[in-house]
Amino acid sequence: MNTMPDLSTARLNLVCSEIADGRAKAENFNQGLCIGIILGVEDNAHYDKKICVPQNVGIKERAQVVRDYVASQPNRMNEAFASLVFDAMIKKWPCSFK
């Protein structure tokens, strides 16, 4: 999975309906939660002009950057995942204005 997911309301509403109806498997939910947090942090920080991920970077690379950063922060395992996601992504892809 290296391509960007379909973030349209039509697609996500179907997935959310599966969760609401109890038809989603826990492992799929947790994977989606991981990706959702990464994309949510990125979207919010991009809006604030803090994180600028190049368009050719897929989900897999985003997850690898976060995983590698988290591995370098063993004392932060009790912090919110989103905090480490933000730190990893701003370190790797800060917005630079010329």
N, C-alpha and C positions, 0 to 999 in steps of 0.2 A: 504494500500500500504506500505508494509514493506520490500519488496524485492528490490534488486538493479535493476534499469531499464536496458533495452537492449541498450547499448551505441554503438552498431555497426553502421557503416556507412549505411548499408542496411536499418536498422530501422529508424535512425535519418533522413536520406535523404527523406524517405516517409513523416515523420512528417513535415520537413522543406518545402517540396513541398506543403503540405496542407496550410501552412502559406503563401507561395509565391502565391498560387492560390486563396487566400482569403476564404478557406474552414475551417479554424480553428476558434473555438469559443473563445471569449476573456477570459472567465474564465479558460478554459483549457490552454490557452496560458500563463496566469499569474501564474497558478500553475506550469506549466513547467518552466517558467522563475525563479520562486523561487527555484525549485529543481536544475535547471541548474546553477544558481549562487552558490548554496551550493556546488554542485559537482565540479564546476569550481574552486572555491576558494580552496577546498580540494585538487584537483588534482595539482594545481600550488604549493600549500604549501607543499604537500607531495614530489613533485619533488625536492623542496628546503630543504627537511628533517626537516620541521617545524611542520607539522601536520601528525599524524599517527593514523588514525581511524582503530580500529580492524576490521577484515574481517566479523565478525558476526553482525556488526551494520548495520541496515537497514536504508532506507530513512526516515521512520517515526521517529526513534530515533534521527537522524541527525536534522530533522526539529524541534523536541521537544527541543533539546539542544539550537538551534538558537533562537526559540521562547522564551524560558525561559530567555536566556541571554538578548535579546532585551527588554523584560519586565522589566529587572533590570536597564535599561539604558534610562530612559525617556527623558533625556536632549540631546540624540543623534539622535532623530527621523529625523532630516534633513540631516544627513550624508548618504553617500552611503551605501546601504544594504550590499554590499560585505565587507565593513570595519568591520561591526558588526559581520558578518558571520565568518570572519577570527578570530576576537577576541574571539568569543564564542568557536570556534573549537580548537584554540590553548590552550585555558584555559582548555577545557575538555580532549583533546587528544594530548598533546604535544609529540613530538618524544623524547624518552629517549634512550640514548646509553650507554651501559655498557661495 
